[in-house]
Amino acid sequence: MTIYNFAINLKDQQKHLIFLFIDMMLVPISLVLAMMLSPASGPGEQIALKLPVLVGILTLLGPGIAQILGLPRIRLNAFESGGIHRTAILAGILAMAGLAMNIVLDTPLPAATLAIFAMVYLIIVVSTRMLLREIVRSIYRRGRKPTRVIVYGAGQTGQQLAAALRTDDQVELVAFVDDNPRLQSLTLTGVPVHAPSRMKELIARKEVNRVVLAMPTAAPSVQARIALRLRSMGCEVHSLPSFAELITDRDISKRSTPVSISDLLGRNGLDGELPAVAHTYQAQSILVTGAGGSIGSELCRQLVACEPANLILLDHSELALYLIEKELNELAPNVRVTAILGSVCDPILLRKIFSEFSTDIVLHAAAYKHVPMVEKNVIAGLRNNVIGTRIIAEAAGHAEVARFILVSSDKAVRPTNIMGASKRLAELVVQDLATRSSKTLYSMVRFGNVLGSSGSVIPLFEEQIARGGPVTLTHNDVARYFMTISEAARLVLLAGPFARGGDLFVLDMGDLVPIRKLARQMIEGAGFTVLDDENPDGDIEIKVTGLRPGEKLIEELLISPDMLTTPHPKILRAQEGFLSEIEMATALKDLRNAVDTSDVEAARAVVTRWVEKHSTMMSEPANITEA
């Protein structure tokens, strides 16, 4: 480790001096070798007397010219590409200088000898640099173990990658692998090319850490199958686009689209429809709770386009709040953004926010939403989703906020889990306040599964496919409504101006999507085949694991059978019952007692009494009427 420490602690100036000294010492050595190789410059008394002067002058001249040409500043790893031609220029200049000195000193040294000197000097300098590079690499590799890599594909992209890897001391290219028999058994850039059949042996024998697929012209399905096979050998696999593709206008992060979003939704989205209601949010002071979450952050992105006077971000996650504040400041530097770290369950903080900032609109997106997690943490889920909603909704009413919009979920419809029940209770809280409010217009927006949000099914399936499967499905008949994050945020913002007080808005979500169909689409879109009874040689299995606690086969969007239209053809207004003021007060009192004492059974009893019983009272088919 002493040599390693010496090598890594050398300063650039010290390295330059070492290279200059080496280049200087190689001048006399090269001249002597040239004289030995040239029969025309045999030993003579005149040469013996005047040669030391010539050698001395050339030896001193060499470092100066090398410094002017920048040779000492060229790193060893980059010497092949930037140093060889400069060394050739240096050797040529020294030979020409030798010829001039021949005339001045009247030294009978033949021109052929100086020509040989130039060639010998070039060869020795380049060879010395290459030798030093290998010595330094071996020193570095003893100090830290490099990543050992196999490049799959010995074509142009693979060779370009190999040339790039040679300049990195932390990576060691051990072999090429290629399907082309004409390339197999060849050596390219100093590395042997092997057949794919030897892959497993190479990975084991050479202790390979990573395989890079350098075959950008191959179909995605071909690359996916190769990657799956290599991962089964216990190796990390990466795919490399062509170097030409890196500098074109193509977005390499989107070279393949496993699932067509429009096909999945089965309907047109809401893109481009926000400007119609932008005036509702323009020059307004808007508070977004859960601003760092999937829905909250997208709401903020779309709101800054409406040019609000002040956008207040509230979230209890420091990292999420920091990221969305940073993004918004870069996205819309002219919009005032205020980030507040805190919880909707903190009434003192909320009163301070409403008194300090004259808030016009509240978009309440803060909620715990992962069904299995909330099922395991009943008290935390009910405290945040129900009591937190009551606290902020009441605070908004006392501050006489113009509009309060609750972001809800289809899981609130006849809920079979705590998360859904908490969202239905939150809706009932808002409905109750709406009946007694003259200043604040309370409303709710309910939508289905959001594609790409944290914990949603598509990122989970993508991760499972990348690992080679299986893709897990809780039940063969599970089906869900889907919408994009952008659509979800637009729905909230579009529905806001339609509110008259106590409204519950839903989006026309199109058809239910069978999750098994989605899983198959994603597997086949990634270039694999489904492994099942009909295709025993398939790549990835769809494995049924059983319904999770509280999970439903089919999600619904409505409790009540009746819906009213709104000015927007895709947004409907649901007509659903609610608790009386006395019932709501009793429910909240019982829930607070259960939460304060961490009594899970008592909390579940509140849910059973006030949510499940209430939700099962309405189950007629839906009927759309005019508002």
C-alpha positions as CSV (number, residue, x, y, z in Angstrom):
1,M,0.0,0.0,0.0
2,T,3.0,2.3,0.3
3,I,3.5,2.4,-3.5
4,Y,-0.2,2.9,-3.9
5,N,-0.3,5.9,-1.5
6,F,2.7,7.4,-3.2
7,A,1.0,7.1,-6.6
8,I,-2.3,8.6,-5.6
9,N,-0.7,11.4,-3.6
10,L,1.5,12.7,-6.4
11,K,0.5,16.2,-7.4
12,D,0.1,17.2,-11.1
13,Q,3.2,19.3,-11.0
14,Q,5.3,16.4,-9.6
15,K,3.9,14.1,-12.4
16,H,4.9,16.7,-15.0
17,L,8.4,16.9,-13.7
18,I,8.7,13.1,-13.7
19,F,7.6,12.9,-17.4
20,L,10.0,15.7,-18.3
21,F,12.9,14.0,-16.7
22,I,12.1,10.7,-18.4
23,D,11.8,12.4,-21.8
24,M,15.1,14.2,-21.2
25,M,17.0,11.0,-20.2
26,L,15.7,9.2,-23.3
27,V,17.4,11.6,-25.7
28,P,21.0,10.4,-25.1
29,I,19.8,6.8,-24.9
30,S,18.0,7.1,-28.2
31,L,21.0,8.8,-29.9
32,V,23.4,6.1,-28.7
33,L,21.1,3.4,-30.0
34,A,20.7,5.2,-33.3
35,M,24.5,5.3,-33.7
36,M,24.7,1.6,-32.9
37,L,22.0,0.9,-35.5
38,S,23.5,3.1,-38.2
39,P,26.6,1.7,-40.0
40,A,27.4,5.1,-41.4
41,S,28.2,6.5,-38.0
42,G,31.0,4.3,-36.8
43,P,33.3,5.4,-34.0
44,G,35.7,8.2,-34.8
45,E,38.0,10.6,-32.9
46,Q,36.1,13.7,-34.2
47,I,32.7,12.3,-33.4
48,A,33.9,11.2,-29.9
49,L,35.2,14.7,-29.2
50,K,32.2,16.7,-30.4
51,L,29.3,14.2,-29.7
52,P,29.0,15.0,-26.0
53,V,28.3,18.7,-26.9
54,L,25.6,17.6,-29.4
55,V,24.1,15.2,-26.9
56,G,24.1,17.8,-24.2
57,I,22.4,20.4,-26.3
58,L,19.7,18.0,-27.6
59,T,19.1,16.6,-24.1
60,L,18.5,20.1,-22.7
61,L,16.4,21.1,-25.8
62,G,14.1,18.0,-25.5
63,P,12.3,19.0,-22.2
64,G,11.8,22.6,-23.4
65,I,10.1,21.5,-26.7
66,A,8.1,18.8,-24.8
67,Q,6.8,21.5,-22.4
68,I,5.8,23.7,-25.3
69,L,4.0,20.8,-27.0
70,G,2.2,20.0,-23.7
71,L,3.5,16.4,-23.6
72,P,4.0,16.3,-19.8
73,R,0.4,17.4,-19.2
74,I,-1.1,14.5,-21.1
75,R,-2.4,11.8,-18.8
76,L,-1.2,8.3,-19.3
77,N,-4.7,7.0,-19.9
78,A,-5.1,9.5,-22.8
79,F,-1.6,9.3,-24.2
80,E,-2.6,7.1,-27.2
81,S,-5.1,9.5,-28.5
82,G,-3.3,12.8,-27.7
83,G,0.4,12.1,-27.2
84,I,1.8,9.9,-30.0
85,H,1.6,12.5,-32.7
86,R,3.0,15.2,-30.4
87,T,5.9,12.8,-29.6
88,A,6.5,12.4,-33.3
89,I,6.7,16.2,-33.7
90,L,9.1,16.4,-30.8
91,A,11.3,13.6,-32.3
92,G,11.3,15.4,-35.7
93,I,12.2,18.7,-34.2
94,L,15.1,17.1,-32.3
95,A,16.4,15.4,-35.4
96,M,16.2,18.8,-37.3
97,A,18.0,20.4,-34.4
98,G,20.7,17.7,-34.6
99,L,21.2,18.4,-38.3
100,A,21.6,22.1,-37.6
101,M,24.1,21.4,-34.8
102,N,26.0,19.1,-37.2
103,I,26.6,22.2,-39.4
104,V,27.4,24.5,-36.5
105,L,29.8,22.1,-34.7
106,D,31.1,20.5,-37.9
107,T,30.2,17.1,-36.5
108,P,30.5,14.4,-39.1
109,L,27.3,12.7,-37.8
110,P,25.3,11.4,-40.9
111,A,21.8,12.6,-41.5
112,A,20.7,8.9,-41.7
113,T,21.7,8.5,-38.0
114,L,19.6,11.4,-36.9
115,A,16.6,10.1,-38.9
116,I,17.1,6.7,-37.0
117,F,17.4,8.7,-33.8
118,A,14.0,10.3,-34.4
119,M,12.3,7.0,-35.0
120,V,14.1,5.3,-32.0
121,Y,13.2,8.3,-29.7
122,L,9.5,8.1,-30.8
123,I,9.3,4.3,-30.2
124,I,11.1,4.5,-26.8
125,V,9.0,7.5,-25.5
126,V,5.7,5.9,-26.5
127,S,6.7,2.5,-25.2
128,T,7.8,4.0,-21.9
129,R,4.5,5.8,-21.5
130,M,2.6,2.6,-22.2
131,L,4.7,0.7,-19.7
132,L,4.2,3.4,-17.1
133,R,0.4,3.3,-17.7
134,E,0.3,-0.5,-17.0
135,I,2.5,-0.1,-13.9
136,V,0.2,2.7,-12.6
137,R,-2.9,0.7,-13.4
138,S,-1.5,-2.4,-11.5
139,I,-0.7,-0.1,-8.5
140,Y,-4.2,1.3,-8.5
141,R,-5.9,-2.1,-8.9
142,R,-3.9,-3.4,-5.9
143,G,-5.2,-0.5,-3.9
144,R,-8.9,-0.9,-4.9
145,K,-10.6,-3.8,-6.7
146,P,-11.9,-2.6,-10.1
147,T,-15.3,-3.5,-11.6
148,R,-14.7,-6.4,-14.0
149,V,-16.8,-6.0,-17.1
150,I,-17.8,-8.1,-20.1
151,V,-19.0,-6.2,-23.2
152,Y,-21.7,-8.2,-25.1
153,G,-21.3,-7.1,-28.7
154,A,-18.0,-6.6,-30.4
155,G,-19.2,-4.3,-33.1
156,Q,-18.6,-0.6,-33.5
157,T,-20.4,0.5,-30.3
158,G,-18.7,-2.3,-28.3
159,Q,-15.2,-1.2,-29.5
160,Q,-16.0,2.4,-28.8
161,L,-17.0,1.5,-25.3
162,A,-13.8,-0.6,-24.8
163,A,-11.7,2.4,-25.9
164,A,-13.6,4.6,-23.3
165,L,-13.2,2.0,-20.5
166,R,-9.4,1.8,-21.0
167,T,-9.1,5.3,-19.6
168,D,-10.9,4.3,-16.3
169,D,-8.8,2.7,-13.6
170,Q,-11.9,1.6,-11.7
171,V,-13.1,-0.6,-14.6
172,E,-11.4,-3.6,-16.1
173,L,-12.6,-5.0,-19.4
174,V,-12.0,-8.7,-19.3
175,A,-13.7,-10.0,-22.5
176,F,-16.0,-9.4,-25.5
177,V,-18.8,-11.7,-26.3
178,D,-20.5,-11.7,-29.7
179,D,-22.9,-13.9,-31.6
180,N,-21.0,-13.4,-34.9
181,P,-18.7,-16.5,-35.5
182,R,-16.4,-14.4,-37.7
183,L,-15.5,-12.2,-34.6
184,Q,-15.1,-15.1,-32.2
185,S,-11.5,-16.0,-31.3
186,L,-10.3,-12.5,-32.5
187,T,-8.7,-10.0,-30.2
188,L,-10.0,-6.4,-30.4
189,T,-8.3,-3.5,-28.6
190,G,-6.3,-6.1,-26.8
191,V,-9.3,-8.0,-25.5
192,P,-10.4,-11.5,-26.7
193,V,-13.8,-12.1,-28.3
194,H,-15.7,-15.2,-27.1
195,A,-18.9,-17.0,-28.1
196,P,-22.1,-16.5,-25.9
197,S,-22.0,-20.2,-25.0
198,R,-18.9,-19.5,-22.8
199,M,-20.7,-16.7,-20.9
200,K,-21.4,-18.6,-17.7
201,E,-17.8,-19.9,-17.6
202,L,-16.3,-16.4,-18.2
203,I,-18.5,-14.8,-15.5
204,A,-17.4,-17.4,-13.0
205,R,-13.7,-17.7,-14.0
206,K,-13.0,-14.0,-14.4
207,E,-15.2,-12.9,-11.5
208,V,-17.2,-10.6,-13.7
209,N,-19.3,-8.0,-11.8
210,R,-21.2,-6.5,-14.8
211,V,-22.2,-7.1,-18.4
212,V,-22.9,-4.2,-20.8
213,L,-25.0,-4.9,-23.8
214,A,-23.4,-2.9,-26.6
215,M,-25.8,-3.9,-29.4
216,P,-28.1,-0.9,-29.9
217,T,-29.4,-2.1,-33.3
218,A,-30.8,-5.3,-31.8
219,A,-34.6,-5.3,-31.1
220,P,-35.6,-4.5,-27.5
221,S,-37.1,-8.0,-27.2
222,V,-33.7,-9.6,-28.1
223,Q,-31.9,-7.4,-25.6
224,A,-34.5,-8.1,-22.9
225,R,-34.1,-11.9,-23.4
226,I,-30.3,-11.7,-23.3
227,A,-30.5,-9.5,-20.2
228,L,-32.9,-12.0,-18.5
229,R,-30.5,-14.9,-19.2
230,L,-27.5,-13.0,-17.9
231,R,-29.2,-11.9,-14.7
232,S,-30.0,-15.6,-14.0
233,M,-26.3,-16.1,-13.9
234,G,-26.0,-13.7,-11.0
235,C,-24.6,-10.7,-13.0
236,E,-25.6,-7.1,-13.2
237,V,-26.7,-6.1,-16.8
238,H,-26.8,-2.7,-18.4
239,S,-27.8,-1.7,-22.0
240,L,-25.9,0.9,-23.9
241,P,-27.3,3.0,-26.8
242,S,-25.1,3.8,-29.8
243,F,-22.8,6.8,-29.3
244,A,-24.4,8.4,-32.3
245,E,-27.8,8.1,-30.6
246,L,-26.5,9.9,-27.5
247,I,-26.1,13.2,-29.4
248,T,-29.3,13.0,-31.5
249,D,-32.7,14.5,-30.6
250,R,-34.1,11.1,-29.6
251,D,-34.9,10.6,-25.9
252,I,-33.0,7.4,-25.0
253,S,-34.9,7.1,-21.8
254,K,-38.0,6.4,-23.8
255,R,-36.7,4.1,-26.5
256,S,-39.4,1.5,-25.6
257,T,-42.9,2.0,-24.2
258,P,-44.0,-1.2,-22.5
259,V,-47.6,0.0,-22.1
260,S,-49.6,2.4,-24.3
261,I,-51.2,4.8,-21.8
262,S,-54.0,5.7,-24.2
263,D,-54.8,2.0,-24.7
264,L,-54.7,1.4,-21.0
265,L,-57.1,4.3,-20.2
266,G,-59.4,3.4,-23.0
267,R,-60.4,7.1,-23.3
268,N,-58.9,10.5,-24.2
269,G,-57.1,12.4,-21.4
270,L,-57.7,15.9,-20.0
271,D,-54.5,17.4,-21.5
272,G,-54.7,21.0,-22.6
273,E,-58.0,21.7,-20.7
274,L,-56.6,23.6,-17.7
275,P,-56.4,27.1,-19.4
276,A,-60.2,27.3,-19.3
277,V,-60.2,27.6,-15.5
278,A,-56.8,29.2,-15.0
279,H,-58.5,32.4,-14.0
280,T,-59.8,30.7,-10.8
281,Y,-56.3,30.3,-9.5
282,Q,-54.6,33.3,-11.0
283,A,-53.4,35.9,-8.5
284,Q,-54.7,33.7,-5.6
285,S,-53.0,32.6,-2.5
286,I,-53.2,28.8,-2.6
287,L,-52.2,26.2,0.1
288,V,-51.4,22.7,-1.1
289,T,-51.1,20.0,1.6
290,G,-49.1,16.9,0.9
291,A,-47.3,19.1,-1.6
292,G,-44.3,16.7,-1.9
293,G,-46.5,13.7,-2.8
294,S,-47.3,12.3,-6.2
295,I,-50.6,14.2,-6.5
296,G,-49.6,17.3,-4.5
297,S,-46.4,17.9,-6.4
298,E,-48.3,17.6,-9.8
299,L,-50.9,20.0,-8.5
300,C,-48.1,22.5,-7.7
301,R,-46.6,22.1,-11.2
302,Q,-49.9,22.8,-12.9
303,L,-50.8,25.7,-10.5
304,V,-47.6,27.7,-11.2
305,A,-48.7,27.9,-14.9
306,C,-51.9,29.7,-13.6
307,E,-49.6,32.4,-12.0
308,P,-50.9,32.4,-8.4
309,A,-49.9,35.2,-6.1
310,N,-48.5,32.8,-3.6
311,L,-48.2,29.0,-3.6
312,I,-47.9,27.6,0.0
313,L,-46.5,24.1,0.2
314,L,-47.2,22.0,3.3
315,D,-45.6,18.6,3.9
316,H,-44.2,16.6,6.8
317,S,-41.5,15.1,4.7
318,E,-38.4,17.3,4.6
319,L,-36.9,15.7,1.5
320,A,-40.1,15.8,-0.5
321,L,-40.7,19.4,0.5
322,Y,-37.2,20.4,-0.4
323,L,-37.4,18.7,-3.8
324,I,-40.7,20.2,-4.9
325,E,-39.7,23.7,-3.7
326,K,-36.5,23.5,-5.7
327,E,-38.3,22.3,-8.8
328,L,-40.9,25.0,-8.6
329,N,-38.4,27.7,-8.1
330,E,-36.6,26.6,-11.3
331,L,-39.8,26.0,-13.2
332,A,-41.5,29.3,-12.3
333,P,-39.0,31.8,-10.7
334,N,-41.5,34.6,-10.9
335,V,-44.1,32.8,-8.7
336,R,-43.8,33.2,-5.0
337,V,-43.4,29.8,-3.3
338,T,-43.5,29.3,0.4
339,A,-42.5,25.9,1.8
340,I,-43.7,25.0,5.3
341,L,-42.6,21.8,7.1
342,G,-45.3,20.4,9.2
343,S,-48.5,18.3,9.6
344,V,-52.1,18.9,8.9
345,C,-52.7,17.4,12.4
346,D,-51.0,20.5,14.0
347,P,-53.8,23.0,14.6
348,I,-51.5,25.7,16.0
349,L,-49.4,25.6,12.8
350,L,-52.4,25.7,10.6
351,R,-53.9,28.7,12.4
352,K,-50.5,30.5,12.0
353,I,-50.4,29.7,8.3
354,F,-54.0,31.1,7.7
355,S,-53.3,34.2,9.8
356,E,-49.9,35.0,8.2
357,F,-50.9,34.2,4.6
358,S,-54.3,35.4,3.4
359,T,-55.2,32.1,1.8
360,D,-57.9,31.9,-0.9
361,I,-57.9,28.2,-1.8
362,V,-56.9,25.0,0.0
363,L,-56.1,21.8,-2.0
364,H,-55.9,19.1,0.6
365,A,-53.9,16.2,-0.8
366,A,-52.1,15.1,2.3
367,A,-53.0,11.5,3.2
368,Y,-51.6,8.1,4.0
369,K,-52.8,6.0,0.9
370,H,-51.0,2.7,0.9
371,V,-53.7,0.1,1.7
372,P,-51.5,-2.6,3.4
373,M,-49.5,0.0,5.3
374,V,-52.5,1.8,6.7
375,E,-54.1,-1.6,7.5
376,K,-51.1,-2.3,9.7
377,N,-51.1,1.2,11.2
378,V,-54.7,1.9,11.9
379,I,-54.3,4.7,14.5
380,A,-51.8,6.6,12.4
381,G,-53.9,6.3,9.3
382,L,-57.1,7.5,10.9
383,R,-55.3,10.3,12.8
384,N,-53.8,11.7,9.6
385,N,-56.6,11.0,7.1
386,V,-59.6,11.8,9.2
387,I,-58.6,14.0,12.2
388,G,-56.1,15.8,10.1
389,T,-58.8,16.6,7.5
390,R,-61.1,17.8,10.2
391,I,-58.4,20.1,11.7
392,I,-57.4,21.8,8.4
393,A,-61.0,21.9,7.0
394,E,-62.2,23.6,10.2
395,A,-59.2,26.0,10.2
396,A,-59.9,26.9,6.6
397,G,-63.5,27.7,7.5
398,H,-62.5,29.9,10.5
399,A,-60.1,31.7,8.1
400,E,-63.0,32.1,5.7
401,V,-61.0,30.6,2.8
402,A,-63.0,30.8,-0.4
403,R,-62.6,27.2,-1.6
404,F,-61.5,24.0,0.1
405,I,-61.0,20.9,-2.1
406,L,-60.4,17.4,-0.7
407,V,-58.5,14.9,-2.8
408,S,-60.3,11.6,-2.2
409,S,-60.1,8.0,-3.6
410,D,-62.3,5.4,-5.2
411,K,-61.4,3.2,-2.2
412,A,-63.8,5.4,-0.1
413,V,-66.7,3.7,-1.9
414,R,-68.1,0.8,0.3
415,P,-64.6,0.4,1.8
416,T,-63.3,-2.9,2.9
417,N,-60.1,-1.5,4.4
418,I,-59.0,1.1,6.9
419,M,-57.4,3.4,4.2
420,G,-60.7,3.5,2.2
421,A,-62.7,4.0,5.4
422,S,-60.5,6.8,6.5
423,K,-61.0,8.5,3.1
424,R,-64.8,8.1,3.4
425,L,-64.8,9.5,6.9
426,A,-62.7,12.5,5.5
427,E,-65.4,13.0,2.9
428,L,-68.1,12.9,5.6
429,V,-66.2,15.5,7.6
430,V,-66.1,17.8,4.6
431,Q,-69.7,17.2,3.7
432,D,-70.7,18.0,7.3
433,L,-68.7,21.3,7.3
434,A,-70.2,22.2,3.9
435,T,-73.8,22.1,5.4
436,R,-72.8,24.8,8.0
437,S,-70.5,27.0,6.0
438,S,-71.6,30.3,4.4
439,K,-68.1,31.6,3.5
440,T,-66.2,28.6,2.4
441,L,-67.2,26.3,-0.5
442,Y,-66.2,22.8,0.4
443,S,-65.9,20.1,-2.3
444,M,-64.3,16.7,-2.9
445,V,-62.8,15.0,-5.9
446,R,-62.7,11.3,-6.1
447,F,-60.7,9.3,-8.6
448,G,-59.2,5.9,-9.3
449,N,-55.7,4.5,-9.4
450,V,-53.1,6.9,-10.5
451,L,-50.5,5.6,-12.9
452,G,-46.9,6.2,-11.8
453,S,-47.7,7.4,-8.3
454,S,-45.7,6.0,-5.4
455,G,-46.9,2.5,-4.6
456,S,-49.0,2.1,-7.7
457,V,-49.0,-1.1,-9.7
458,I,-47.0,-0.1,-12.8
459,P,-43.7,0.8,-11.0
460,L,-44.1,-2.5,-9.0
461,F,-44.6,-4.5,-12.2
462,E,-41.7,-2.8,-13.9
463,E,-39.4,-3.6,-11.0
464,Q,-40.5,-7.3,-11.0
465,I,-40.0,-7.6,-14.8
466,A,-36.5,-6.1,-14.5
467,R,-35.7,-8.7,-11.9
468,G,-36.9,-11.5,-14.3
469,G,-40.2,-12.0,-12.5
470,P,-42.5,-13.4,-11.3
471,V,-45.1,-10.6,-11.7
472,T,-47.4,-10.9,-8.7
473,L,-51.1,-10.6,-9.0
474,T,-53.4,-10.8,-6.0
475,H,-56.3,-12.3,-7.9
476,N,-57.0,-13.2,-11.5
477,D,-60.2,-11.1,-11.6
478,V,-58.8,-7.9,-10.0
479,A,-59.8,-4.8,-12.0
480,R,-59.2,-1.1,-11.5
481,Y,-59.9,2.3,-13.0
482,F,-56.7,4.1,-14.0
483,M,-55.8,7.7,-14.7
484,T,-52.5,9.6,-15.1
485,I,-51.0,11.8,-12.4
486,S,-51.5,14.8,-14.8
487,E,-55.1,13.8,-15.3
488,A,-55.7,13.5,-11.5
489,A,-54.3,17.0,-10.9
490,R,-56.3,18.5,-13.7
491,L,-59.5,16.9,-12.4
492,V,-59.0,18.6,-9.1
493,L,-58.3,22.0,-10.6
494,L,-61.0,21.7,-13.2
495,A,-63.6,20.7,-10.7
496,G,-62.8,23.5,-8.3
497,P,-64.7,26.3,-10.0
498,F,-67.8,24.0,-10.3
499,A,-68.3,23.7,-6.6
500,R,-71.5,25.0,-5.0
501,G,-70.8,23.5,-1.5
502,G,-70.6,19.9,-0.4
503,D,-70.0,18.6,-4.0
504,L,-68.3,15.3,-4.7
505,F,-66.9,15.2,-8.2
506,V,-65.8,12.1,-10.2
507,L,-64.2,11.7,-13.6
508,D,-65.7,9.5,-16.3
509,M,-62.9,6.9,-16.0
510,G,-63.8,4.8,-19.0
511,D,-63.7,1.0,-18.6
512,L,-62.3,-1.0,-15.7
513,V,-58.8,-2.5,-16.6
514,P,-58.2,-6.1,-15.6
515,I,-54.8,-6.1,-13.8
516,R,-53.9,-9.5,-15.4
517,K,-54.3,-7.9,-18.8
518,L,-52.1,-5.0,-17.7
519,A,-49.4,-7.5,-16.4
520,R,-49.4,-9.3,-19.7
521,Q,-49.1,-6.1,-21.7
522,M,-46.2,-4.9,-19.6
523,I,-44.3,-8.3,-19.9
524,E,-44.8,-8.5,-23.7
525,G,-44.1,-4.8,-24.1
526,A,-40.7,-5.3,-22.4
527,G,-39.9,-8.0,-25.0
528,F,-40.7,-11.1,-22.9
529,T,-43.3,-13.8,-23.1
530,V,-45.6,-14.9,-20.4
531,L,-44.8,-18.3,-18.7
532,D,-48.0,-20.2,-18.2
533,D,-49.6,-23.6,-19.0
534,E,-50.1,-22.6,-22.7
535,N,-46.5,-21.4,-23.0
536,P,-44.2,-23.5,-20.7
537,D,-41.1,-22.0,-22.3
538,G,-42.1,-18.4,-21.6
539,D,-39.9,-15.9,-19.8
540,I,-41.9,-14.4,-16.9
541,E,-44.6,-16.0,-14.8
542,I,-47.7,-14.2,-13.6
543,K,-48.1,-15.5,-10.0
544,V,-51.4,-15.1,-8.1
545,T,-50.6,-14.4,-4.4
546,G,-54.1,-14.0,-3.0
547,L,-56.1,-10.8,-2.0
548,R,-54.4,-8.7,0.6
549,P,-56.3,-7.8,3.8
550,G,-59.1,-5.3,2.9
551,E,-58.5,-5.5,-0.9
552,K,-61.5,-5.5,-3.3
553,L,-61.7,-7.3,-6.6
554,I,-63.4,-4.4,-8.3
555,E,-63.1,-0.8,-7.2
556,E,-66.1,1.5,-7.6
557,L,-66.4,5.3,-7.9
558,L,-69.9,5.8,-6.6
559,I,-72.0,4.9,-3.5
560,S,-75.1,6.7,-4.6
561,P,-76.9,5.6,-7.8
562,D,-77.5,9.1,-9.1
563,M,-75.0,11.5,-10.8
564,L,-75.4,15.0,-12.1
565,T,-73.6,16.5,-15.1
566,T,-71.3,19.6,-14.8
567,P,-70.2,22.1,-17.3
568,H,-67.4,19.7,-18.2
569,P,-68.6,16.6,-20.1
570,K,-66.1,14.2,-18.4
571,I,-66.6,15.5,-14.8
572,L,-69.7,14.3,-13.0
573,R,-71.2,15.4,-9.7
574,A,-72.2,12.5,-7.4
575,Q,-75.2,12.8,-5.0
576,E,-74.4,10.9,-1.9
577,G,-75.8,10.9,1.6
578,F,-74.0,12.2,4.7
579,L,-74.2,12.1,8.4
580,S,-76.1,14.6,10.4
581,E,-74.3,17.1,12.6
582,I,-75.0,15.1,15.7
583,E,-73.9,11.8,14.1
584,M,-70.7,13.4,12.8
585,A,-69.9,14.9,16.2
586,T,-70.4,11.5,17.8
587,A,-68.3,9.8,15.2
588,L,-65.4,12.2,15.6
589,K,-65.6,12.1,19.4
590,D,-65.4,8.3,19.5
591,L,-62.6,8.4,16.9
592,R,-60.6,11.0,18.9
593,N,-60.9,8.9,22.0
594,A,-59.7,5.8,20.2
595,V,-56.8,7.6,18.6
596,D,-55.7,9.3,21.8
597,T,-55.7,6.0,23.6
598,S,-54.3,4.0,20.7
599,D,-57.2,1.7,20.9
600,V,-57.2,-0.1,17.6
601,E,-60.4,-2.1,18.3
602,A,-62.3,1.0,19.3
603,A,-61.1,2.7,16.1
604,R,-62.3,-0.2,14.0
605,A,-65.6,-0.1,15.8
606,V,-66.1,3.6,14.8
607,V,-65.4,2.6,11.2
608,T,-67.8,-0.2,11.3
609,R,-70.6,1.9,12.9
610,W,-70.3,5.1,10.8
611,V,-68.8,4.1,7.5
612,E,-69.5,0.5,6.6
613,K,-73.2,0.7,7.8
614,H,-73.7,4.0,6.0
615,S,-72.0,2.8,2.7
616,T,-74.1,-0.4,2.4
617,M,-77.4,1.6,2.5
618,M,-77.0,2.5,-1.3
619,S,-76.3,0.0,-4.0
620,E,-78.7,0.8,-6.9
621,P,-77.4,1.1,-10.5
622,A,-76.1,4.6,-11.4
623,N,-78.3,7.0,-13.2
624,I,-77.0,10.3,-14.8
625,T,-79.4,13.2,-14.7
626,E,-79.1,16.9,-15.7
627,A,-78.0,19.4,-13.0
